[in-house]
Amino acid sequence: MPFPLPARPPRPSRRSLLAAGAAATGGAVLLSGCSGDGGGPRRPAPVPPDRRIRESAVRETLELLGRYDATLAAHPALGTRLAPLRAAVAAHALALAPAGTHPATAPRPTGAAAPASPAPPPPSAAPAGSGAPAPSGSPAATPPTDPAPSDPATALAALAGAERRTATARAAALDGAPGELARLLASVAACATVHAYLLTGTENQA
């Protein structure tokens, strides 16, 4: 007696085949989207040239401010003479800071007497045409790696040399700086040159 043949399974419909194909394709898309490949890591946006110039100028200005603080700490008797120049350098740091940033405020160093009430900065503290707001605090200076000279005259000469280097650096940064920043850099360079003269002029020796 012959055995009965098993029933043949029904053939899938065209609609079910299309649905299965679509599901498989969608799963592949989801898997590729979750793989984290995404064309590799995103590169950070390039820093605008004017911001690089400002950040470099602020860093160097805070180093100059630190030299003033070290000199004032070593020679408190020079406080009256150096306080206005230090205030000008602090104002330069605030004016040069990139938009949206502000150097952290720090206590005023020993020997630099604070005014009894807020007062406008000295003429060299606010570069002409900078458009920067009035200083709202003393930026945190960067301490120098070497101590101030023990001799007052030598200490003043060292400060004058630092101011001359500042003037040279600000003038060198003019190339490639946009108009407003270029005017600010030129004004700061001129102020630094004046400071160097005031620190070494024979009529101003301590």
Salt bridges, closest charged atoms under 4 A:
GLU55 OE2 - ARG51 NE 3.01
GLU60 OE1 - ARG170 NH2 2.30
ASP69 OD1 - ARG86 NE 2.52
ASP146 OD1 - ARG67 NH2 3.24
GLU163 OE2 - HIS195 ND1 2.98
